[in-house]
Amino acid sequence: MTTALTRYDRSMLRLMNDRRGRPLYATAARRRLAVSAHLMLTAAIGGLMAYFYLAEGEPIWALIVMAVLLLPWMVATGVINAATRGLLELRERALDERQSAERLRVQARAHRAMTLLLAATAAGLLITGAAADEAPTAYAAPALIAVLAVHWLMPLWVAGLMAQDEPAEDDGLAA
């Protein structure tokens, strides 16, 4: 049984298929650049959050820099979402069969990558604790928050890297 698209679904479908931003993600290199920029901005914001959490005193400058970095982060998120035509943002009922299958592939690949990252993080915390002969409690919360953020964003990054170039329009066939 198919559910009809709601006004919200139609609005999001139009937004995610708006081709005006196409030059930003038209090639694989540009999509990789958008994902890389998003990853670096995420790391910078996460690093600033950890600094703010761990620093002594009032490092208010870290909050200001985080706020400034949020705008390019949001733009990069939009570019990746547009490149994937909303693969992860649209509701299932707004996707066709090919997109639903692609969403499952992206989620499976992101899950595998996340499993490796979680294992590496746990090993890193255990090794750090063993080397210092104590549990790294001060770093546990920022590490957990960082891993949670990556877990949330990994499907977006994987989808952006897996997105294919659109077929070129052949004007010769139309004539």
LUMDO-919593 format. One record per atom (N, C-alpha, C): residue in one letter; atom name; x, y, z. Coordinates in steps of 0.1 Angstrom, whole numbers, plus 5000, padded with zeros to 4 digits. Layout:
 code site    u    v    w
    A   CA    X    Y    Z
...
This chain:
 code site    u    v    w
    M    N 5008 4988 5000
    M   CA 5000 5000 5000
    M    C 5009 5012 5000
    T    N 5006 5021 4991
    T   CA 5014 5033 4990
    T    C 5007 5045 4996
    T    N 5015 5052 5004
    T   CA 5009 5064 5011
    T    C 5011 5076 5002
    A    N 5001 5084 5000
    A   CA 5002 5097 4992
    A    C 5012 5106 4999
    L    N 5019 5114 4990
    L   CA 5028 5124 4996
    L    C 5021 5135 5002
    T    N 5026 5139 5013
    T   CA 5020 5151 5020
    T    C 5025 5164 5014
    R    N 5020 5175 5018
    R   CA 5025 5188 5013
    R    C 5040 5190 5017
    Y    N 5043 5185 5029
    Y   CA 5057 5186 5034
    Y    C 5066 5177 5025
    D    N 5061 5165 5021
    D   CA 5069 5156 5013
    D    C 5071 5163 4999
    R    N 5061 5168 4993
    R   CA 5062 5175 4980
    R    C 5072 5187 4981
    S    N 5071 5194 4992
    S   CA 5080 5206 4993
    S    C 5094 5201 4994
    M    N 5097 5191 5003
    M   CA 5111 5186 5004
    M    C 5116 5180 4991
    L    N 5107 5173 4984
    L   CA 5111 5167 4971
    L    C 5115 5178 4961
    R    N 5107 5189 4961
    R   CA 5111 5200 4952
    R    C 5124 5206 4956
    L    N 5126 5208 4969
    L   CA 5138 5214 4974
    L    C 5150 5206 4971
    M    N 5149 5193 4974
    M   CA 5161 5184 4972
    M    C 5164 5181 4957
    N    N 5154 5184 4948
    N   CA 5157 5183 4934
    N    C 5159 5196 4926
    D    N 5160 5206 4934
    D   CA 5163 5220 4928
    D    C 5177 5219 4922
    R    N 5178 5222 4909
    R   CA 5191 5220 4902
    R    C 5199 5233 4902
    R    N 5195 5244 4908
    R   CA 5202 5257 4908
    R    C 5216 5256 4914
    G    N 5218 5247 4924
    G   CA 5231 5245 4930
    G    C 5240 5235 4924
    R    N 5235 5229 4912
    R   CA 5242 5218 4906
    R    C 5257 5221 4903
    P    N 5261 5233 4900
    P   CA 5276 5234 4898
    P    C 5284 5231 4910
    L    N 5278 5232 4922
    L   CA 5286 5229 4934
    L    C 5289 5214 4936
    Y    N 5281 5205 4929
    Y   CA 5283 5191 4931
    Y    C 5282 5183 4918
    A    N 5285 5190 4907
    A   CA 5283 5183 4894
    A    C 5293 5172 4891
    T    N 5305 5173 4897
    T   CA 5315 5163 4894
    T    C 5318 5155 4907
    A    N 5324 5144 4906
    A   CA 5328 5136 4917
    A    C 5339 5143 4926
    A    N 5347 5151 4919
    A   CA 5358 5159 4927
    A    C 5351 5169 4935
    R    N 5341 5176 4930
    R   CA 5334 5186 4938
    R    C 5326 5180 4950
    R    N 5320 5168 4947
    R   CA 5313 5161 4958
    R    C 5323 5157 4969
    R    N 5334 5152 4965
    R   CA 5345 5148 4975
    R    C 5349 5161 4983
    L    N 5351 5172 4976
    L   CA 5355 5184 4982
    L    C 5344 5189 4992
    A    N 5332 5188 4989
    A   CA 5321 5191 4998
    A    C 5321 5182 5010
    V    N 5322 5169 5008
    V   CA 5323 5160 5019
    V    C 5335 5163 5028
    S    N 5347 5165 5022
    S   CA 5359 5168 5029
    S    C 5357 5181 5037
    A    N 5352 5191 5031
    A   CA 5350 5204 5038
    A    C 5340 5202 5050
    H    N 5330 5194 5048
    H   CA 5320 5191 5059
    H    C 5327 5184 5070
    L    N 5335 5174 5066
    L   CA 5342 5166 5076
    L    C 5352 5175 5084
    M    N 5359 5183 5077
    M   CA 5369 5192 5084
    M    C 5361 5202 5093
    L    N 5350 5208 5088
    L   CA 5343 5217 5097
    L    C 5337 5210 5109
    T    N 5332 5198 5107
    T   CA 5327 5190 5118
    T    C 5338 5187 5128
    A    N 5350 5184 5124
    A   CA 5361 5181 5133
    A    C 5365 5194 5140
    A    N 5365 5205 5133
    A   CA 5369 5218 5139
    A    C 5359 5222 5150
    I    N 5346 5220 5147
    I   CA 5336 5223 5157
    I    C 5337 5214 5168
    G    N 5339 5201 5166
    G   CA 5340 5191 5176
    G    C 5352 5194 5185
    G    N 5363 5198 5179
    G   CA 5376 5201 5186
    G    C 5374 5213 5195
    L    N 5366 5223 5190
    L   CA 5364 5235 5198
    L    C 5354 5232 5209
    M    N 5345 5223 5207
    M   CA 5336 5218 5218
    M    C 5344 5211 5229
    A    N 5353 5203 5225
    A   CA 5361 5195 5235
    A    C 5370 5205 5242
    Y    N 5376 5215 5235
    Y   CA 5384 5225 5241
    Y    C 5376 5233 5252
    F    N 5364 5237 5248
    F   CA 5355 5244 5257
    F    C 5352 5236 5269
    Y    N 5350 5223 5267
    Y   CA 5346 5214 5278
    Y    C 5358 5212 5288
    L    N 5370 5211 5282
    L   CA 5382 5207 5290
    L    C 5390 5219 5295
    A    N 5388 5230 5289
    A   CA 5397 5242 5292
    A    C 5393 5248 5306
    E    N 5403 5253 5312
    E   CA 5400 5260 5325
    E    C 5397 5274 5322
    G    N 5390 5281 5330
    G   CA 5386 5295 5327
    G    C 5374 5295 5318
    E    N 5373 5307 5311
    E   CA 5361 5309 5303
    E    C 5366 5311 5288
    P    N 5367 5300 5281
    P   CA 5372 5302 5267
    P    C 5360 5305 5258
    I    N 5354 5317 5260
    I   CA 5342 5321 5252
    I    C 5345 5322 5238
    W    N 5358 5325 5234
    W   CA 5361 5326 5220
    W    C 5358 5313 5213
    A    N 5359 5302 5219
    A   CA 5356 5289 5213
    A    C 5342 5288 5209
    L    N 5333 5293 5217
    L   CA 5318 5293 5213
    L    C 5316 5303 5202
    I    N 5323 5314 5201
    I   CA 5321 5323 5190
    I    C 5326 5317 5177
    V    N 5337 5311 5177
    V   CA 5343 5305 5165
    V    C 5334 5293 5161
    M    N 5328 5285 5170
    M   CA 5319 5275 5167
    M    C 5307 5280 5160
    A    N 5301 5291 5165
    A   CA 5290 5298 5159
    A    C 5293 5302 5145
    V    N 5304 5308 5143
    V   CA 5308 5312 5129
    V    C 5310 5301 5120
    L    N 5315 5290 5125
    L   CA 5318 5278 5116
    L    C 5305 5271 5112
    L    N 5294 5273 5120
    L   CA 5281 5266 5117
    L    C 5276 5270 5104
    L    N 5277 5282 5099
    L   CA 5272 5286 5086
    L    C 5278 5279 5075
    P    N 5291 5278 5073
    P   CA 5297 5270 5062
    P    C 5294 5255 5064
    W    N 5292 5251 5076
    W   CA 5289 5237 5079
    W    C 5275 5234 5073
    M    N 5266 5243 5076
    M   CA 5252 5241 5071
    M    C 5251 5242 5055
    V    N 5259 5251 5050
    V   CA 5260 5251 5035
    V    C 5266 5238 5029
    A    N 5276 5233 5035
    A   CA 5282 5220 5030
    A    C 5272 5209 5032
    T    N 5264 5209 5043
    T   CA 5254 5199 5045
    T    C 5243 5200 5034
    G    N 5239 5212 5030
    G   CA 5230 5214 5019
    G    C 5235 5209 5006
    V    N 5248 5212 5003
    V   CA 5254 5208 4991
    V    C 5254 5192 4990
    I    N 5257 5186 5001
    I   CA 5257 5171 5000
    I    C 5243 5166 4999
    N    N 5234 5171 5006
    N   CA 5220 5167 5005
    N    C 5215 5169 4991
    A    N 5218 5180 4984
    A   CA 5214 5183 4971
    A    C 5221 5173 4961
    A    N 5233 5170 4963
    A   CA 5241 5161 4955
    A    C 5234 5147 4955
    T    N 5229 5143 4966
    T   CA 5222 5130 4968
    T    C 5207 5131 4965
    R    N 5203 5142 4962
    R   CA 5188 5145 4959
    R    C 5180 5141 4971
    G    N 5185 5144 4983
    G   CA 5178 5141 4995
    G    C 5176 5127 4999
    L    N 5186 5119 4995
    L   CA 5185 5105 4998
    L    C 5182 5101 5012
    L    N 5189 5109 5021
    L   CA 5187 5106 5035
    L    C 5177 5115 5042
    E    N 5173 5126 5036
    E   CA 5164 5135 5042
    E    C 5150 5133 5038
    L    N 5147 5127 5027
    L   CA 5133 5125 5023
    L    C 5127 5113 5030
    R    N 5114 5113 5032
    R   CA 5108 5102 5038
    R    C 5108 5091 5028
    E    N 5107 5078 5033
    E   CA 5107 5067 5024
    E    C 5097 5067 5013
    R    N 5085 5072 5016
    R   CA 5074 5072 5006
    R    C 5077 5082 4995
    A    N 5087 5091 4996
    A   CA 5090 5101 4986
    A    C 5101 5096 4977
    L    N 5107 5084 4980
    L   CA 5118 5078 4972
    L    C 5113 5068 4963
    D    N 5119 5067 4951
    D   CA 5116 5056 4942
    D    C 5123 5043 4946
    E    N 5121 5033 4939
    E   CA 5128 5020 4943
    E    C 5143 5020 4942
    R    N 5148 5027 4932
    R   CA 5163 5028 4931
    R    C 5168 5036 4943
    Q    N 5162 5047 4946
    Q   CA 5166 5055 4957
    Q    C 5165 5048 4971
    S    N 5155 5040 4972
    S   CA 5153 5032 4985
    S    C 5165 5022 4986
    A    N 5168 5015 4975
    A   CA 5179 5006 4975
    A    C 5192 5013 4978
    E    N 5194 5024 4972
    E   CA 5206 5032 4974
    E    C 5207 5036 4988
    R    N 5196 5040 4994
    R   CA 5196 5044 5008
    R    C 5201 5033 5017
    L    N 5196 5021 5014
    L   CA 5200 5009 5022
    L    C 5215 5006 5020
    R    N 5220 5007 5008
    R   CA 5235 5005 5006
    R    C 5243 5015 5014
    V    N 5239 5028 5013
    V   CA 5246 5039 5020
    V    C 5246 5036 5035
    Q    N 5234 5032 5041
    Q   CA 5233 5030 5055
    Q    C 5241 5017 5059
    A    N 5242 5007 5051
    A   CA 5250 4995 5054
    A    C 5265 4999 5054
    R    N 5269 5007 5044
    R   CA 5283 5010 5043
    R    C 5287 5020 5055
    A    N 5278 5029 5058
    A   CA 5281 5038 5070
    A    C 5281 5030 5083
    H    N 5273 5020 5084
    H   CA 5273 5012 5096
    H    C 5286 5004 5098
    R    N 5291 4999 5087
    R   CA 5304 4992 5087
    R    C 5315 5002 5091
    A    N 5315 5013 5085
    A   CA 5325 5023 5088
    A    C 5324 5028 5103
    M    N 5312 5029 5108
    M   CA 5310 5033 5122
    M    C 5315 5023 5131
    T    N 5313 5010 5128
    T   CA 5317 4999 5136
    T    C 5332 5000 5138
    L    N 5339 5002 5127
    L   CA 5354 5003 5127
    L    C 5358 5015 5136
    L    N 5351 5026 5134
    L   CA 5355 5038 5141
    L    C 5352 5037 5156
    L    N 5341 5030 5160
    L   CA 5338 5028 5174
    L    C 5349 5019 5180
    A    N 5353 5008 5173
    A   CA 5363 4999 5178
    A    C 5377 5007 5180
    A    N 5380 5015 5170
    A   CA 5392 5023 5171
    A    C 5392 5033 5183
    T    N 5380 5039 5185
    T   CA 5379 5048 5196
    T    C 5380 5041 5209
    A    N 5373 5030 5211
    A   CA 5374 5022 5223
    A    C 5388 5018 5226
    A    N 5395 5013 5215
    A   CA 5409 5009 5217
    A    C 5418 5020 5221
    G    N 5416 5032 5214
    G   CA 5424 5044 5218
    G    C 5422 5048 5232
    L    N 5410 5048 5237
    L   CA 5407 5052 5251
    L    C 5413 5041 5260
    L    N 5412 5028 5257
    L   CA 5418 5018 5266
    L    C 5434 5019 5266
    I    N 5440 5021 5254
    I   CA 5454 5023 5253
    I    C 5459 5035 5261
    T    N 5452 5046 5259
    T   CA 5455 5058 5266
    T    C 5454 5056 5281
    G    N 5444 5050 5286
    G   CA 5442 5047 5300
    G    C 5453 5038 5305
    A    N 5457 5028 5297
    A   CA 5468 5019 5302
    A    C 5481 5026 5302
    A    N 5484 5034 5292
    A   CA 5497 5041 5292
    A    C 5498 5051 5304
    A    N 5487 5057 5307
    A   CA 5487 5067 5318
    A    C 5484 5060 5332
    D    N 5482 5047 5331
    D   CA 5479 5039 5343
    D    C 5466 5045 5351
    E    N 5457 5050 5343
    E   CA 5444 5054 5349
    E    C 5434 5055 5338
    A    N 5422 5056 5341
    A   CA 5411 5057 5331
    A    C 5411 5071 5326
    P    N 5410 5073 5313
    P   CA 5410 5087 5307
    P    C 5396 5093 5309
    T    N 5392 5096 5321
    T   CA 5378 5101 5323
    T    C 5376 5115 5317
    A    N 5386 5123 5317
    A   CA 5384 5137 5312
    A    C 5382 5136 5297
    Y    N 5387 5127 5290
    Y   CA 5385 5126 5276
    Y    C 5373 5117 5271
    A    N 5367 5110 5281
    A   CA 5357 5101 5277
    A    C 5344 5108 5272
    A    N 5340 5119 5278
    A   CA 5328 5126 5274
    A    C 5330 5133 5260
    P    N 5341 5140 5258
    P   CA 5343 5146 5245
    P    C 5345 5135 5234
    A    N 5351 5124 5237
    A   CA 5353 5113 5227
    A    C 5339 5107 5224
    L    N 5331 5105 5234
    L   CA 5318 5100 5232
    L    C 5309 5109 5224
    I    N 5310 5122 5226
    I   CA 5302 5132 5218
    I    C 5307 5132 5204
    A    N 5320 5131 5202
    A   CA 5326 5131 5189
    A    C 5321 5119 5181
    V    N 5321 5107 5187
    V   CA 5317 5095 5181
    V    C 5302 5096 5178
    L    N 5294 5101 5187
    L   CA 5280 5103 5184
    L    C 5278 5112 5172
    A    N 5285 5123 5171
    A   CA 5284 5132 5160
    A    C 5287 5125 5147
    V    N 5298 5118 5147
    V   CA 5302 5110 5135
    V    C 5292 5100 5131
    H    N 5287 5093 5141
    H   CA 5276 5083 5139
    H    C 5264 5089 5132
    W    N 5261 5101 5136
    W   CA 5249 5108 5130
    W    C 5252 5113 5116
    L    N 5265 5117 5113
    L   CA 5268 5123 5100
    L    C 5274 5113 5090
    M    N 5279 5101 5095
    M   CA 5285 5091 5086
    M    C 5276 5088 5074
    P    N 5263 5085 5075
    P   CA 5255 5082 5063
    P    C 5256 5094 5053
    L    N 5255 5106 5058
    L   CA 5256 5118 5049
    L    C 5269 5118 5041
    W    N 5280 5116 5048
    W   CA 5293 5116 5042
    W    C 5294 5104 5032
    V    N 5290 5092 5035
    V   CA 5290 5081 5027
    V    C 5281 5083 5014
    A    N 5269 5089 5016
    A   CA 5261 5092 5005
    A    C 5267 5102 4996
    G    N 5273 5112 5001
    G   CA 5280 5122 4993
    G    C 5291 5116 4985
    L    N 5299 5107 4991
    L   CA 5310 5101 4984
    L    C 5305 5090 4973
    M    N 5293 5084 4976
    M   CA 5288 5074 4967
    M    C 5280 5080 4956
    A    N 5276 5092 4957
    A   CA 5267 5098 4946
    A    C 5274 5098 4933
    Q    N 5266 5094 4923
    Q   CA 5271 5093 4909
    Q    C 5268 5106 4901
    D    N 5277 5108 4891
    D   CA 5274 5119 4882
    D    C 5261 5117 4874
    E    N 5254 5127 4872
    E   CA 5242 5126 4864
    E    C 5245 5124 4850
    P    N 5237 5117 4842
    P   CA 5241 5115 4828
    P    C 5239 5128 4821
    A    N 5249 5130 4812
    A   CA 5248 5143 4804
    A    C 5237 5143 4795
    E    N 5230 5154 4793
    E   CA 5219 5155 4784
    E    C 5224 5155 4770
    D    N 5219 5147 4762
    D   CA 5223 5145 4748
    D    C 5214 5153 4739
    D    N 5219 5165 4734
    D   CA 5210 5173 4726
    D    C 5208 5167 4712
    G    N 5217 5158 4708
    G   CA 5216 5151 4695
    G    C 5204 5142 4694
    L    N 5200 5136 4705
    L   CA 5189 5127 4706
    L    C 5176 5135 4705
    A    N 5175 5147 4710
    A   CA 5163 5155 4710
    A    C 5160 5160 4696
    A    N 5171 5162 4687
    A   CA 5169 5168 4674
    A    C 5163 5158 4664
